[in-house]
Amino acid sequence: MKNGVILAVASAFIFSVMNVFVKAASETIPVSEIVFFRSVIGTIIILFLMKKAAVSFSRKGVPMLVVRGMLGALYLLAYFYTIAHIPLGDASILAHLSPFFAILLSAVFLKEKINKRIIIVLPLFVLGAMFLINPFSYDSYTVYALVGVLSALLAAGAATSIRFLSKSHHKYEIVFYFLATGTLISIPLMWHEFVIPTLMGWIYLLCIGIVSLIGQIVLTSAFTHENVMVVEVVRYIGIFFNVMWGFLIWGETLTFISILGGALIIAGSIFLSRRKHEAVSMHQPPLKKGIS
């Protein structure tokens, strides 16, 4: 699969499944513990994949790999904390503020132009998001909501660093630094609040680790094939997926407005996918061959 937009949509769907498991697990398991198991399970699997694919660790660019790991790990903590304390829909809309931050960061650090086509289609995504999550009934403006905004900023920083690293590093190595850093950071945080999970809790944790790793690999692939701005904007479709899970699993009302919002986001994704070649900045240097 080479189309970055399709990969972005796929990653949004996979991460929405992860959100369901995180929301369920957080009822009995501390957030820091969820992050630990999510990270350590992924680290073990990614090391196996690196060995199988004969991917070795780079000696160059290590500081930036560490930065990517830190940004990703802190994002994970902030996002899971938000999911655990406010409704999944509210957490989702806050996390999807990241495209706005990503557009700014990629323009500053990667010199990617804010393409006119993205500016034209962005209101379509914003309007769809507003239909899906009614801002006039949003009632989670608390410290948890502020953490949600912080998670969006950290996610944008992580996305920008992935795009930068994808020019010279294999996606498995980029994902490894993210997961390994998440493991190390979460250990001291969960030290005094660790609980022994129930059987169902262990199942949730295992699913979170496996599903999130798949999503991370797909997302990293999306950034290796596509402009940061395009990928982040397309990922707005994740809001629709979260609303869908809320309807199917928890019986949350799926209104006509919600369906309309999802349709707008999907339409915008298709539009960007068809015009992909025009959305990539002419100043973006070619990626290193062999990264896929």
Secondary structure, DSSP 4 states (H G I P E B T S, - for coil): ---HHHHHHHHHHHHHHHHHHHHHHTTTS-HHHHHHHHHHHHHHHHHHHHHHTTPPPPSSSHHHHHHHHHHHHHHHHHHHHHHHHS-HHHHHHHHTTHHHHHHHHHHHHS-----HHHHHHHHHHHHHHHHHS-GGG----SHHHHHHHHHHHHHHHHHHHHHHHTTTS-HHHHHHHHHHHHHHHHHHHHTTT-----HHHHHHHHHHHHHHHHHHHHHHHHHHHS-HHHHHHHTTHHHHHHHHHHHHHH-----HHHHHHHHHHHHHHHHHHHTHHHHS-TTPPPPPTT--
